[in-house]
Amino acid sequence: MSYKTVITFGTYDLFHIGHLNIIRRAAELGDRLVVGVASDAFNFRKKGVYPFVRQEERAEIISALRWVDEVFYEESFELKRQYILGAGADLMVMGDDWAGRFDEFKDVCDVVYLPPPH
């Protein structure tokens, strides 16, 4: 099944091949990919530390990827439903390290947790 709009979220600090793989694989599942980049403030609230790379630079890196159609700053977990609806996403993709964490959104879109590629 191919989806129209896919959404994914991440901090993408110290960008690495795992980040690239999840974004590429998410994009392959639909026609359009929207990526939420965790803001510096959100990351601090979640983890108690700021990312090494500033949010503007992380967003610029993600925006430069050929698979990405739109980037926005994610400010909180509580706004995730709003982000999904605002993007018109019919699929949310996350890494399987988040398995089950976002099942509450299955009422507004499909949710897939991708394992790392072999």
LINJO-V545256 format. One record per backbone hydrogen bond with DSSP energy under -0.5 kcal/mol. CO is the residue of the C=O (numbers start at 0). NH is the residue of the N-H. E is the energy in kcal/mol with one decimal. If there is no record, write none. Layout:
((CO;NH;E) (CO;NH;E))
//
This chain:
((2;30;-1.5) (3;30;-0.6) (3;31;-1.3) (4;89;-2.4) (4;90;-1.2) (5;33;-2.8) (6;92;-2.6) (7;35;-3.0) (9;37;-2.5) (11;14;-0.6) (15;18;-0.6) (15;19;-2.0) (16;20;-2.7) (17;21;-2.1) (18;22;-2.1) (19;23;-2.7) (20;24;-2.7) (21;25;-2.2) (22;26;-2.3) (23;27;-1.7) (24;28;-0.5) (25;28;-1.2) (26;29;-1.5) (28;2;-2.6) (31;5;-3.1) (32;68;-2.4) (32;69;-1.5) (33;7;-1.9) (34;36;-0.6) (34;71;-2.0) (35;9;-2.2) (35;37;-0.6) (36;73;-2.4) (38;42;-2.5) (39;43;-2.2) (40;44;-2.2) (41;45;-2.3) (42;46;-3.0) (42;48;-0.6) (43;47;-2.3) (53;57;-2.3) (54;58;-2.8) (55;59;-1.8) (56;60;-2.2) (57;61;-2.3) (58;62;-2.7) (59;63;-1.5) (61;64;-1.3) (64;67;-1.6) (69;34;-2.7) (71;36;-3.1) (72;74;-0.6) (73;38;-2.7) (75;78;-0.7) (76;79;-1.8) (78;82;-2.4) (79;83;-2.5) (80;84;-2.6) (81;85;-2.8) (82;86;-1.9) (83;87;-0.8) (83;88;-2.1) (84;87;-0.7) (89;109;-2.2) (90;6;-2.5) (91;111;-2.8) (92;8;-0.5) (93;113;-2.8) (94;97;-2.1) (95;98;-1.4) (97;100;-2.4) (99;102;-1.1) (101;104;-1.8) (102;105;-2.1) (103;106;-0.5) (104;107;-2.0) (104;108;-1.6) (109;91;-2.7) (111;93;-2.4) (111;113;-0.6) (113;95;-2.5))
//
